């Protein structure tokens, strides 16, 4: 089955121009259902062709349960412009490429130091499927996956939208464009998936030529200390 054998254009809720730019070009509706089914069980969609119980075992971490670690205690500004200026964390090394000084940079917001900005970070292939990538070390994915907890592009004024680059870190894979693989980043699992591999064939995207990504990430406190228990019913 092709990842993009059919195209769709559904009515969407909210500011449709933003949603349609991201979703309406090139993603097969069958794959959307497959993604949502896996999501409901807490599995990532790292291998779109696989059944949910065979999908990237080392990355099983896409649950939507509101456990303590899923509750962000600290404020995230509506607009990313409020996070500037940024301060580079010169001690940071990409866990997937610790010896590669050109594998990306990390910056911290001076106003909100629990929010990080990762710039032009080299990704790692998720499992054996060259359709999917994440940020971290493939040998220890759960512990090193730092694309998980990225701030969703739909939050606030849409300025948290990630930027994806070819492996050279220069050419951009346009957001929501089927000519560039119709990619989606799942903020919960940290897995980025290309849904239109046919058009992506013109680019060498694989484990040896992974894409690079720029994104915002929440790294603050999690828990429920600020929530008041109003009793059981």
Residue frames as a rotation matrix with the C-alpha (Angstrom) as fourth column:
UNK 1
0.574 0.819 0.000 0.00
0.819 -0.574 0.000 0.00
0.000 0.000 -1.000 0.00
UNK 2
-0.213 -0.632 0.745 1.32
0.578 -0.696 -0.426 3.41
0.788 0.340 0.514 -0.92
UNK 3
-0.530 -0.034 -0.848 1.76
0.797 -0.361 -0.484 5.90
-0.290 -0.932 0.219 1.87
UNK 4
-0.480 0.360 -0.800 0.14
-0.220 -0.932 -0.287 8.52
-0.849 0.038 0.527 -0.34
UNK 5
-0.804 0.190 0.563 -2.03
0.566 0.534 0.629 6.67
-0.181 0.824 -0.537 -2.83
UNK 6
0.191 0.898 0.397 -4.91
0.863 -0.346 0.368 9.05
0.468 0.272 -0.841 -2.22
UNK 7
-0.897 -0.384 0.218 -5.01
0.257 -0.855 -0.450 12.73
0.359 -0.347 0.866 -1.41
UNK 8
-0.021 0.927 -0.374 -7.68
0.976 0.101 0.194 14.36
0.218 -0.361 -0.907 0.71
UNK 9
-0.839 -0.104 0.535 -9.12
0.008 -0.984 -0.178 17.70
0.544 -0.145 0.826 1.64
UNK 10
-0.150 0.779 -0.608 -11.38
0.889 0.376 0.262 17.54
0.433 -0.502 -0.749 4.68
UNK 11
0.509 0.336 0.792 -13.11
-0.085 -0.896 0.435 20.39
0.856 -0.289 -0.428 6.55
UNK 12
-0.291 -0.699 -0.653 -10.83
0.715 0.295 -0.634 21.24
0.636 -0.651 0.415 9.43
UNK 13
0.745 0.581 -0.328 -11.55
0.630 -0.452 0.632 22.96
0.219 -0.677 -0.703 12.73
UNK 14
0.336 -0.618 -0.711 -9.77
0.526 -0.503 0.686 26.13
-0.782 -0.604 0.156 13.77
UNK 15
0.285 -0.314 -0.905 -7.50
-0.605 -0.792 0.084 28.37
-0.744 0.524 -0.416 11.64
UNK 16
0.820 0.213 0.532 -7.77
0.127 0.837 -0.532 26.17
-0.558 0.503 0.660 8.56
UNK 17
0.804 -0.554 -0.215 -4.94
-0.433 -0.299 -0.851 27.78
0.407 0.777 -0.480 6.63
UNK 18
-0.070 -0.866 0.495 -2.46
-0.997 0.058 -0.040 26.59
0.006 -0.497 -0.868 9.25
UNK 19
0.092 0.163 0.982 -3.94
-0.401 0.909 -0.113 23.10
-0.911 -0.384 0.149 9.61
UNK 20
0.934 0.328 0.143 -4.33
-0.003 0.409 -0.913 22.58
-0.358 0.852 0.383 5.88
UNK 21
0.483 -0.838 -0.255 -0.74
-0.809 -0.316 -0.495 23.60
0.334 0.445 -0.831 5.24
UNK 22
-0.372 -0.707 0.602 0.32
-0.904 0.424 -0.061 20.80
-0.212 -0.567 -0.796 7.56
UNK 23
-0.395 0.285 0.873 -2.20
-0.231 0.889 -0.395 18.02
-0.889 -0.358 -0.285 6.94
UNK 24
0.461 0.888 0.012 -4.09
-0.220 0.127 -0.967 18.34
-0.860 0.443 0.253 3.68
UNK 25
0.536 -0.313 -0.784 -1.38
-0.844 -0.166 -0.510 17.68
0.029 0.935 -0.353 1.15
UNK 26
-0.036 -0.644 -0.764 -0.35
-0.745 0.527 -0.409 14.12
0.667 0.554 -0.499 0.46
UNK 27
-0.796 -0.229 0.561 -1.22
-0.573 0.582 -0.576 12.06
-0.195 -0.780 -0.595 3.55
UNK 28
-0.609 0.551 -0.571 -3.26
-0.088 0.668 0.739 8.95
0.789 0.500 -0.358 2.76
UNK 29
0.094 0.730 0.677 -6.46
-0.873 -0.266 0.408 8.81
0.478 -0.630 0.612 4.91
UNK 30
0.750 0.142 -0.646 -5.76
0.042 0.965 0.259 5.12
0.660 -0.221 0.717 5.54
UNK 31
-0.217 -0.928 -0.303 -2.43
0.564 0.134 -0.815 6.04
0.797 -0.348 0.494 7.09
UNK 32
-0.484 0.141 0.864 -4.09
-0.575 -0.795 -0.193 8.68
0.659 -0.591 0.466 9.26
UNK 33
0.634 0.767 0.100 -6.43
-0.625 0.431 0.651 6.01
0.456 -0.475 0.752 10.66
UNK 34
0.503 -0.549 -0.668 -3.47
0.470 0.822 -0.322 3.70
0.725 -0.152 0.671 11.19
UNK 35
-0.549 -0.731 0.405 -1.63
0.129 -0.553 -0.823 6.49
0.826 -0.400 0.398 13.02
UNK 36
-0.167 0.574 0.802 -4.62
-0.831 -0.519 0.199 7.28
0.531 -0.633 0.564 15.26
UNK 37
0.790 0.438 -0.428 -5.18
-0.207 0.849 0.486 3.61
0.577 -0.295 0.762 16.07
UNK 38
0.052 -0.865 -0.499 -1.57
0.643 0.412 -0.646 3.21
0.764 -0.287 0.578 17.17
UNK 39
-0.585 -0.271 0.764 -1.79
-0.222 -0.853 -0.472 6.47
0.780 -0.446 0.439 19.07
UNK 40
0.351 0.842 0.410 -4.80
-0.703 -0.053 0.709 5.26
0.618 -0.537 0.574 21.04
UNK 41
0.886 -0.089 -0.455 -2.69
0.281 0.884 0.374 2.35
0.369 -0.459 0.808 22.33
UNK 42
0.807 -0.584 -0.090 0.33
-0.279 -0.511 0.813 4.50
-0.520 -0.631 -0.576 23.10
UNK 43
0.211 -0.743 0.635 2.47
0.732 0.551 0.401 3.26
-0.648 0.380 0.660 20.20
UNK 44
-0.192 -0.319 -0.928 4.41
-0.385 -0.845 0.370 5.54
-0.903 0.429 0.040 17.83
UNK 45
0.867 0.455 0.203 3.91
0.036 0.349 -0.936 5.32
-0.497 0.819 0.287 14.08
UNK 46
0.066 -0.960 -0.273 7.60
-0.532 -0.265 0.804 4.87
-0.844 0.092 -0.529 13.32
UNK 47
-0.938 -0.309 0.159 6.90
-0.060 0.593 0.803 2.13
-0.342 0.743 -0.575 10.74
UNK 48
-0.357 0.889 -0.286 3.66
-0.843 -0.439 -0.311 3.03
-0.402 0.130 0.906 8.95
UNK 49
-0.167 0.289 -0.943 3.50
-0.722 0.615 0.316 -0.32
0.671 0.734 0.106 7.14
UNK 50
-0.838 -0.282 -0.468 3.69
0.052 0.811 -0.582 -2.34
0.544 -0.512 -0.665 10.37
UNK 51
0.317 0.890 -0.326 0.90
0.438 0.168 0.883 -3.44
0.841 -0.423 -0.337 12.68
UNK 52
0.582 -0.035 0.813 0.80
-0.529 -0.775 0.345 -1.58
0.618 -0.631 -0.469 15.98
UNK 53
0.907 -0.200 0.370 2.28
-0.231 0.500 0.835 -4.52
-0.352 -0.842 0.408 17.93
UNK 54
0.467 -0.788 0.402 5.31
0.858 0.514 0.010 -4.65
-0.215 0.340 0.916 15.59
UNK 55
0.680 -0.118 0.724 6.10
0.332 -0.830 -0.447 -0.95
0.654 0.544 -0.525 15.48
UNK 56
-0.049 -0.839 0.543 9.51
-0.171 -0.528 -0.832 0.18
0.984 -0.134 -0.117 16.80
UNK 57
0.510 0.337 -0.791 9.52
0.602 0.518 0.608 -1.66
0.614 -0.787 0.062 20.17
UNK 58
-0.372 -0.754 -0.542 12.28
0.922 -0.232 -0.311 0.55
0.109 -0.615 0.781 21.56
UNK 59
-0.942 0.026 0.335 10.14
0.006 -0.995 0.096 3.65
0.336 0.092 0.937 20.99
UNK 60
-0.117 0.951 -0.285 6.91
0.690 0.284 0.666 2.53
0.714 -0.119 -0.690 22.68
UNK 61
-0.490 -0.071 -0.869 6.19
0.774 -0.493 -0.396 5.80
-0.401 -0.867 0.297 24.36
UNK 62
-0.896 0.245 0.370 3.39
0.059 -0.761 0.646 7.83
0.440 0.600 0.668 22.79
UNK 63
-0.381 0.792 -0.477 0.73
0.916 0.392 -0.080 7.61
0.124 -0.468 -0.875 25.46
UNK 64
-0.349 0.375 0.859 -1.86
0.052 -0.907 0.418 10.30
0.936 0.191 0.297 26.03
UNK 65
0.374 0.487 -0.789 -2.53
0.788 0.281 0.548 9.42
0.489 -0.827 -0.278 29.67
UNK 66
0.428 -0.178 0.886 -2.32
-0.296 -0.954 -0.049 12.39
0.854 -0.241 -0.461 32.02
UNK 67
0.534 -0.415 -0.737 0.24
0.809 0.505 0.302 10.89
0.247 -0.757 0.605 34.34
UNK 68
0.671 -0.241 -0.701 2.40
0.352 -0.729 0.587 13.27
-0.653 -0.641 -0.404 36.37
UNK 69
-0.371 -0.928 -0.025 5.17
0.390 -0.180 0.903 13.35
-0.843 0.326 0.428 33.78
UNK 70
-0.409 0.299 0.862 2.64
0.895 -0.056 0.443 14.43
0.181 0.953 -0.245 31.11
UNK 71
0.731 0.675 -0.101 1.51
0.677 -0.698 0.232 17.53
0.086 -0.238 -0.967 33.01
UNK 72
-0.267 -0.819 0.508 3.60
0.664 -0.538 -0.519 20.64
0.699 0.198 0.687 32.35
UNK 73
0.207 0.341 -0.917 3.67
0.956 -0.271 0.115 22.71
-0.210 -0.900 -0.382 35.52
UNK 74
-0.376 -0.495 -0.783 5.42
0.385 -0.852 0.354 25.76
-0.843 -0.168 0.511 34.11
UNK 75
0.500 0.704 -0.504 4.07
-0.038 -0.564 -0.825 28.39
-0.865 0.431 -0.256 31.76
UNK 76
-0.426 -0.532 0.731 4.66
0.786 0.182 0.591 28.21
-0.448 0.827 0.341 27.99
UNK 77
-0.523 0.213 -0.825 4.19
-0.206 -0.971 -0.121 31.60
-0.827 0.107 0.551 26.27
UNK 78
0.529 0.822 0.212 1.53
0.123 0.173 -0.977 31.91
-0.840 0.543 -0.009 23.58
UNK 79
0.959 -0.249 -0.131 4.11
-0.200 -0.277 -0.940 33.31
0.198 0.928 -0.315 21.13
UNK 80
0.587 -0.797 -0.142 7.65
0.809 0.583 0.072 31.97
0.026 -0.157 0.987 20.74
UNK 81
0.195 -0.511 0.837 8.88
0.290 -0.786 -0.546 35.55
0.937 0.349 -0.005 20.29
UNK 82
0.782 0.169 0.600 8.56
-0.474 -0.464 0.749 35.93
0.404 -0.870 -0.283 24.07
UNK 83
0.905 -0.422 -0.057 11.35
0.391 0.772 0.501 33.40
-0.167 -0.476 0.864 24.55
UNK 84
0.242 -0.852 0.464 14.09
0.697 -0.181 -0.694 35.59
0.675 0.491 0.550 23.11
UNK 85
0.205 -0.765 -0.610 16.92
-0.926 0.049 -0.374 36.30
0.316 0.642 -0.699 23.66
UNK 86
0.969 0.064 -0.241 18.42
-0.030 0.989 0.143 32.82
0.247 -0.131 0.960 23.60
UNK 87
0.294 -0.900 0.323 21.61
-0.921 -0.176 0.348 31.63
-0.256 -0.400 -0.880 25.27
UNK 88
0.348 -0.195 -0.917 23.62
-0.534 0.762 -0.365 28.78
0.770 0.617 0.162 23.73
UNK 89
0.786 -0.152 0.600 24.30
-0.437 0.549 0.712 25.75
-0.438 -0.822 0.365 25.92
UNK 90
0.299 -0.764 -0.572 27.87
-0.902 -0.030 -0.431 25.14
0.312 0.645 -0.698 24.79
UNK 91
-0.542 -0.506 0.671 28.17
-0.737 0.670 -0.090 21.98
-0.404 -0.544 -0.736 26.90
UNK 92
0.389 0.822 0.416 25.37
-0.464 0.565 -0.682 20.18
-0.796 0.072 0.601 25.05
UNK 93
-0.775 -0.536 -0.334 26.14
-0.577 0.386 0.719 17.33
-0.257 0.750 -0.609 22.64
UNK 94
0.178 0.843 -0.508 23.65
-0.946 0.289 0.149 15.48
0.272 0.454 0.848 20.47
UNK 95
0.068 -0.165 0.984 23.29
-0.679 0.715 0.167 12.04
-0.731 -0.680 -0.064 22.16
UNK 96
0.875 0.284 0.391 23.00
0.077 0.718 -0.692 10.42
-0.477 0.636 0.607 18.75
UNK 97
0.619 -0.691 0.373 26.29
0.505 -0.014 -0.863 11.93
0.602 0.722 0.340 17.55
UNK 98
0.898 -0.171 -0.406 28.36
0.311 -0.405 0.860 12.83
-0.311 -0.898 -0.310 20.59
UNK 99
-0.052 -0.999 -0.012 31.62
0.615 -0.042 0.787 13.04
-0.787 0.034 0.617 18.63
UNK 100
-0.229 0.068 0.971 30.11
0.927 -0.290 0.239 15.13
0.298 0.955 0.003 15.82
UNK 101
-0.624 -0.098 -0.775 30.49
0.507 -0.805 -0.307 18.83
-0.594 -0.584 0.553 16.59
UNK 102
-0.914 0.292 -0.280 28.30
-0.405 -0.653 0.640 19.68
0.004 0.699 0.715 13.59
UNK 103
-0.750 0.622 -0.222 25.26
0.532 0.768 0.356 17.67
0.392 0.149 -0.908 14.72
UNK 104
0.271 0.902 0.336 23.26
0.514 -0.431 0.742 20.64
0.814 -0.029 -0.580 15.99
UNK 105
-0.823 -0.502 0.265 23.10
0.088 -0.574 -0.814 23.23
0.561 -0.647 0.516 18.76
UNK 106
0.070 0.821 -0.567 20.97
0.914 0.176 0.366 23.82
0.400 -0.544 -0.738 21.83
UNK 107
-0.706 -0.188 0.683 19.85
-0.013 -0.961 -0.277 27.19
0.709 -0.205 0.675 23.12
UNK 108
-0.400 0.554 -0.730 17.99
0.916 0.238 -0.322 28.14
-0.005 -0.798 -0.603 26.30
UNK 109
0.313 0.585 0.749 15.42
0.474 -0.779 0.410 30.91
0.823 0.227 -0.521 26.63
UNK 110
-0.773 -0.624 0.116 16.75
0.248 -0.466 -0.850 33.66
0.584 -0.628 0.514 28.91
UNK 111
-0.455 0.693 0.559 13.19
-0.794 -0.600 0.098 34.52
0.403 -0.399 0.824 29.98
UNK 112
0.678 0.660 0.323 11.96
-0.729 0.659 0.186 30.93
-0.090 -0.362 0.928 30.37
UNK 113
-0.231 -0.969 -0.086 15.06
-0.973 0.227 0.051 28.78
-0.029 0.096 -0.995 31.04
UNK 114
-0.336 0.184 0.924 13.04
-0.213 0.940 -0.265 25.56
-0.918 -0.286 -0.276 31.05
UNK 115
0.824 0.544 0.159 12.28
0.062 0.192 -0.979 25.96
-0.564 0.817 0.125 27.34
UNK 116
-0.213 -0.970 0.114 14.98
0.083 0.098 0.992 24.92
-0.973 0.221 0.059 24.88
UNK 117
0.744 0.303 -0.595 15.52
-0.535 -0.262 -0.803 25.69
-0.399 0.916 -0.033 21.21
UNK 118
0.068 -0.693 0.718 17.29
0.263 0.706 0.657 22.95
-0.962 0.144 0.230 19.25
UNK 119
0.516 0.060 -0.855 18.79
-0.618 -0.665 -0.420 24.20
-0.593 0.745 -0.306 16.01
UNK 120
0.386 -0.344 -0.856 19.66
-0.849 0.231 -0.476 22.17
0.361 0.910 -0.203 12.91
UNK 121
-0.062 -0.351 0.934 19.89
-0.788 0.592 0.170 18.95
-0.612 -0.726 -0.313 14.90
UNK 122
-0.557 -0.200 -0.806 20.87
-0.704 0.629 0.330 15.78
0.441 0.751 -0.491 13.07
UNK 123
0.380 0.810 0.448 18.21
-0.918 0.388 0.077 13.09
-0.112 -0.440 0.891 13.51
UNK 124
-0.761 -0.554 0.339 18.54
-0.543 0.829 0.135 9.30
-0.355 -0.082 -0.931 13.90
UNK 125
-0.440 0.615 -0.654 16.59
-0.509 0.429 0.746 6.67
0.740 0.661 0.125 11.96
UNK 126
-0.095 0.524 0.846 13.83
-0.955 0.192 -0.225 5.10
-0.280 -0.830 0.483 14.07
UNK 127
0.420 0.202 0.885 14.32
-0.160 0.976 -0.147 1.36
-0.893 -0.080 0.442 13.95
UNK 128
-0.491 -0.600 0.632 14.86
0.456 0.442 0.773 -0.08
-0.742 0.667 0.056 10.46
UNK 129
0.361 0.744 0.562 12.34
0.904 -0.131 -0.408 2.13
-0.230 0.655 -0.720 8.64
UNK 130
-0.702 -0.708 0.075 13.87
0.697 -0.662 0.274 4.98
-0.144 0.245 0.959 6.63
UNK 131
-0.026 0.763 0.646 10.48
0.538 -0.534 0.652 6.73
0.842 0.364 -0.397 6.66
UNK 132
0.872 0.489 0.034 10.86
0.179 -0.383 0.906 7.67
0.456 -0.784 -0.421 10.33
UNK 133
-0.245 -0.967 0.075 13.43
0.420 -0.175 -0.890 9.51
0.874 -0.186 0.449 12.44
UNK 134
0.877 0.422 -0.231 13.84
0.399 -0.371 0.839 10.92
0.268 -0.828 -0.493 15.94
UNK 135
0.325 -0.785 0.527 16.43
-0.508 -0.615 -0.603 12.90
0.797 -0.072 -0.599 17.90
UNK 136
0.578 -0.179 0.796 18.60
-0.747 0.277 0.605 10.70
-0.328 -0.944 0.027 20.07
UNK 137
-0.558 -0.829 -0.040 20.73
-0.814 0.538 0.221 7.58
-0.162 0.156 -0.974 20.21
UNK 138
0.145 0.680 -0.719 19.19
-0.801 0.506 0.318 4.60
0.580 0.530 0.618 18.42
UNK 139
-0.432 -0.387 -0.814 20.85
0.099 0.877 -0.470 2.17
0.896 -0.283 -0.341 20.85
UNK 140
-0.702 0.232 -0.674 19.11
0.699 0.044 -0.713 3.76
-0.137 -0.972 -0.193 23.82
UNK 141
-0.548 0.473 0.689 16.10
0.421 -0.556 0.717 5.48
0.722 0.684 0.105 22.28
UNK 142
0.468 0.846 -0.254 13.83
0.660 -0.143 0.738 5.86
0.588 -0.513 -0.625 25.31
UNK 143
0.350 -0.394 -0.850 16.49
0.826 -0.297 0.479 7.42
-0.441 -0.870 0.221 27.54
UNK 144
-0.593 -0.755 -0.281 17.94
0.502 -0.619 0.604 9.76
-0.630 0.217 0.746 24.90
UNK 145
-0.256 0.567 0.783 14.88
0.926 -0.087 0.367 10.73
0.276 0.819 -0.503 22.82
UNK 146
-0.591 -0.036 -0.806 14.88
0.485 -0.814 -0.320 14.52
-0.644 -0.580 0.499 23.09
UNK 147
-0.897 0.432 0.092 12.44
-0.157 -0.505 0.849 15.20
0.413 0.747 0.521 20.24
UNK 148
-0.100 0.835 -0.541 9.79
0.814 0.381 0.438 13.86
0.572 -0.397 -0.718 22.63
UNK 149
0.240 0.334 -0.911 8.08
0.838 -0.545 0.021 16.74
-0.490 -0.769 -0.411 24.48
UNK 150
-0.878 -0.354 0.323 8.72
0.475 -0.733 0.487 19.15
0.064 0.581 0.812 21.63
UNK 151
-0.505 0.728 -0.464 6.16
-0.096 -0.582 -0.808 21.96
-0.857 -0.363 0.364 21.78
UNK 152
-0.096 0.519 0.849 3.37
0.824 0.520 -0.225 21.09
-0.559 0.678 -0.478 19.28
UNK 153
-0.877 -0.276 0.393 3.15
0.472 -0.651 0.595 23.31
0.092 0.707 0.701 16.21
UNK 154
-0.099 0.946 0.308 -0.55
0.565 -0.201 0.800 23.92
0.819 0.254 -0.515 16.96
UNK 155
0.117 0.120 -0.986 0.17
0.975 -0.201 0.091 25.55
-0.187 -0.972 -0.141 20.32
UNK 156
-0.187 -0.212 -0.959 -0.24
0.389 -0.912 0.126 29.29
-0.902 -0.350 0.253 20.67
UNK 157
0.418 0.333 -0.845 0.18
-0.453 -0.730 -0.512 31.43
-0.788 0.596 -0.155 17.58
UNK 158
0.953 -0.012 0.303 1.69
0.224 0.703 -0.675 28.64
-0.205 0.711 0.672 15.41
UNK 159
0.621 -0.783 -0.040 5.21
-0.689 -0.521 -0.504 30.08
0.374 0.341 -0.863 15.71
UNK 160
0.124 -0.561 0.818 6.44
-0.702 0.533 0.472 26.88
-0.701 -0.633 -0.328 17.39
UNK 161
0.947 0.293 -0.132 6.33
-0.287 0.590 -0.755 25.16
-0.143 0.753 0.642 14.01
UNK 162
0.287 -0.889 0.357 9.41
0.173 0.415 0.893 22.94
-0.942 -0.194 0.273 13.48
UNK 163
0.550 -0.239 -0.800 11.71
-0.813 -0.373 -0.448 23.39
-0.191 0.896 -0.400 10.50
UNK 164
0.601 -0.313 0.736 13.03
0.184 0.950 0.253 20.31
-0.778 -0.016 0.628 8.71
UNK 165
0.307 -0.620 -0.722 16.19
-0.870 -0.491 0.052 20.30
-0.386 0.612 -0.690 6.57
UNK 166
0.817 -0.267 -0.511 17.90
-0.153 0.755 -0.638 17.94
0.556 0.599 0.576 4.18
UNK 167
0.734 -0.544 -0.406 20.99
0.677 0.549 0.489 16.27
-0.043 -0.634 0.772 5.65
UNK 168
-0.178 -0.839 0.514 23.14
0.768 -0.445 -0.460 19.17
0.615 0.313 0.723 4.46
UNK 169
-0.208 0.165 -0.964 21.35
0.879 -0.401 -0.258 21.41
-0.429 -0.901 -0.062 6.97
UNK 170
-0.886 -0.163 -0.434 20.63
-0.022 -0.920 0.391 24.01
-0.463 0.356 0.812 4.27
UNK 171
-0.747 0.637 -0.188 17.83
-0.267 -0.028 0.963 22.88
0.609 0.770 0.191 1.97
UNK 172
-0.688 0.560 0.461 14.42
-0.594 -0.069 -0.801 22.91
-0.417 -0.825 0.380 3.67
UNK 173
-0.808 0.589 -0.009 11.73
0.522 0.722 0.454 20.24
0.274 0.362 -0.891 3.43
UNK 174
-0.710 0.521 0.473 8.75
-0.445 -0.853 0.273 22.58
0.546 -0.017 0.838 3.22
UNK 175
-0.846 0.408 0.345 6.17
-0.263 0.244 -0.934 22.17
-0.465 -0.880 -0.099 5.95
UNK 176
-0.036 0.948 0.318 3.16
-0.055 0.315 -0.947 20.05
-0.998 -0.051 0.041 4.85
UNK 177
0.208 0.042 -0.977 4.27
-0.929 -0.303 -0.211 19.72
-0.305 0.952 -0.024 1.22
UNK 178
0.846 0.198 0.495 3.93
-0.106 0.972 -0.209 16.37
-0.523 0.124 0.843 -0.58
UNK 179
0.776 -0.616 -0.137 6.97
-0.182 -0.010 -0.983 17.20
0.604 0.788 -0.120 -2.71
UNK 180
-0.256 -0.882 0.397 9.02
-0.707 -0.110 -0.699 16.91
0.660 -0.459 -0.595 0.47
UNK 181
-0.782 -0.184 -0.596 7.52
0.058 0.930 -0.363 13.72
0.621 -0.318 -0.717 1.87
UNK 182
0.211 0.928 0.306 4.46
-0.306 -0.235 0.923 15.11
0.928 -0.289 0.235 3.70
UNK 183
-0.548 -0.572 -0.611 6.24
0.366 0.492 -0.790 14.78
0.752 -0.656 -0.060 7.03
UNK 184
0.584 0.691 0.427 4.63
-0.227 -0.365 0.903 14.96
0.779 -0.624 -0.057 10.46
UNK 185
-0.653 -0.757 -0.001 6.33
-0.151 0.132 -0.980 15.26
0.742 -0.640 -0.201 13.85
UNK 186
0.471 0.755 -0.457 4.55
0.312 0.342 0.886 13.52
0.825 -0.560 -0.074 16.74
UNK 187
0.006 -0.489 0.872 5.39
-0.619 -0.687 -0.380 15.62
0.785 -0.538 -0.307 19.81
UNK 188
0.692 0.342 0.635 4.38
-0.721 0.370 0.586 12.84
-0.034 -0.864 0.503 22.21
UNK 189
0.887 -0.378 0.267 6.63
0.351 0.925 0.142 10.09
-0.301 -0.032 0.953 20.87
UNK 190
0.252 -0.816 -0.520 9.22
-0.373 -0.578 0.726 12.37
-0.893 0.011 -0.450 19.25
UNK 191
-0.333 -0.340 0.879 8.99
0.563 0.677 0.475 10.40
-0.756 0.653 -0.034 15.99
UNK 192
-0.092 0.232 -0.968 8.99
-0.677 -0.728 -0.110 12.24
-0.730 0.646 0.224 12.66
UNK 193
-0.165 0.137 0.977 7.45
0.452 0.891 -0.049 10.26
-0.877 0.434 -0.209 9.77
UNK 194
-0.726 -0.027 -0.688 7.54
-0.590 -0.491 0.641 10.84
-0.355 0.871 0.340 6.00
UNK 195
-0.047 0.830 0.555 4.18
-0.074 0.552 -0.831 9.76
-0.996 -0.080 0.036 4.54
UNK 196
0.928 0.315 -0.202 4.95
-0.205 -0.023 -0.978 10.30
-0.312 0.949 0.044 0.87
UNK 197
0.184 -0.929 0.323 8.06
0.070 0.340 0.938 8.31
-0.980 -0.149 0.128 0.12
UNK 198
0.426 0.025 0.904 7.48
0.865 0.282 -0.415 8.43
-0.265 0.959 0.098 -3.65
UNK 199
0.861 -0.071 0.503 8.13
0.170 -0.892 -0.418 12.16
0.479 0.446 -0.757 -3.94
UNK 200
0.777 -0.595 0.207 10.86
-0.473 -0.333 0.816 11.92
-0.416 -0.732 -0.540 -1.34
UNK 201
0.708 -0.476 0.521 12.81
0.547 0.837 0.022 9.50
-0.446 0.269 0.853 -3.56
UNK 202
0.707 -0.450 0.546 14.55
0.304 -0.503 -0.809 12.41
0.639 0.738 -0.219 -5.27
UNK 203
0.352 -0.589 0.728 16.37
-0.833 -0.552 -0.043 13.03
0.427 -0.590 -0.685 -1.97
UNK 204
-0.161 -0.474 -0.866 18.76
0.105 0.864 -0.493 10.60
0.981 -0.170 -0.089 -0.30
UNK 205
-0.001 0.247 0.969 17.04
-0.930 -0.356 0.089 10.33
0.367 -0.901 0.230 3.09
UNK 206
0.572 0.111 -0.813 18.13
0.067 0.981 0.181 7.29
0.818 -0.158 0.553 5.07
UNK 207
0.872 -0.230 -0.432 20.18
0.476 0.192 0.858 6.22
-0.115 -0.954 0.277 8.09
UNK 208
-0.101 -0.993 0.062 23.36
0.964 -0.082 0.254 7.57
-0.247 0.085 0.965 6.47
UNK 209
-0.839 -0.083 0.537 21.71
0.297 -0.898 0.325 10.80
0.456 0.432 0.778 5.31
UNK 210
-0.210 0.811 -0.546 19.23
0.973 0.120 -0.197 11.68
-0.094 -0.573 -0.814 8.07
UNK 211
0.307 0.374 0.875 17.28
0.467 -0.860 0.203 14.94
0.829 0.347 -0.439 8.01
UNK 212
-0.822 -0.485 -0.298 18.00
0.518 -0.420 -0.745 17.78
0.236 -0.767 0.596 10.39
UNK 213
0.202 0.975 0.094 15.39
0.719 -0.212 0.661 19.59
0.665 -0.066 -0.744 12.44
UNK 214
-0.889 -0.311 0.336 14.92
0.029 -0.770 -0.637 22.82
0.457 -0.557 0.694 14.39
UNK 215
0.109 0.973 -0.206 12.28
0.351 0.156 0.923 22.84
0.930 -0.172 -0.324 17.13
UNK 216
-0.257 -0.047 0.965 11.24
-0.778 -0.583 -0.235 24.11
0.574 -0.811 0.113 20.57
UNK 217
-0.134 0.171 -0.976 11.09
0.316 0.941 0.122 21.75
0.939 -0.292 -0.180 23.56
UNK 218
0.576 0.372 0.728 9.63
-0.600 -0.412 0.686 21.97
0.555 -0.832 -0.014 27.06
UNK 219
-0.108 -0.689 -0.716 12.17
0.266 0.674 -0.689 20.86
0.958 -0.265 0.110 29.69
UNK 220
-0.363 0.043 0.931 10.52
-0.713 -0.655 -0.248 22.20
0.599 -0.754 0.269 32.83
UNK 221
-0.827 0.093 0.555 8.85
-0.442 0.504 -0.742 20.65
-0.348 -0.859 -0.375 35.83
UNK 222
-0.395 0.760 -0.516 6.17
-0.340 0.401 0.851 18.03
0.853 0.512 0.100 35.39
UNK 223
-0.882 0.159 -0.443 3.58
0.456 0.525 -0.719 16.85
0.119 -0.836 -0.535 37.90
UNK 224
-0.039 0.960 0.278 0.38
0.500 -0.222 0.837 18.03
0.865 0.172 -0.471 39.52
UNK 225
-0.609 -0.270 -0.746 1.48
0.793 -0.185 -0.580 20.08
0.019 -0.945 0.327 42.52
UNK 226
-0.970 0.212 -0.121 -0.62
-0.207 -0.977 -0.052 23.02
-0.130 -0.026 0.991 41.33
UNK 227
-0.446 0.846 -0.292 -3.82
-0.196 0.226 0.954 21.02
0.873 0.482 0.065 40.86
UNK 228
-0.633 0.315 0.707 -6.42
-0.767 -0.129 -0.629 21.06
-0.107 -0.940 0.323 43.63
UNK 229
-0.885 0.368 -0.286 -8.30
0.295 0.917 0.267 17.82
0.361 0.152 -0.920 44.35
UNK 230
-0.583 0.743 0.328 -11.99
-0.760 -0.642 0.101 18.71
0.285 -0.191 0.939 44.46
UNK 231
-0.310 0.440 0.843 -13.11
-0.628 0.571 -0.529 15.22
-0.714 -0.693 0.099 45.52
UNK 232
-0.996 -0.023 0.086 -14.60
0.037 0.773 0.633 12.10
-0.081 0.634 -0.769 43.95
UNK 233
-0.303 0.941 -0.150 -18.05
-0.888 -0.336 -0.313 11.70
-0.345 0.038 0.938 42.48
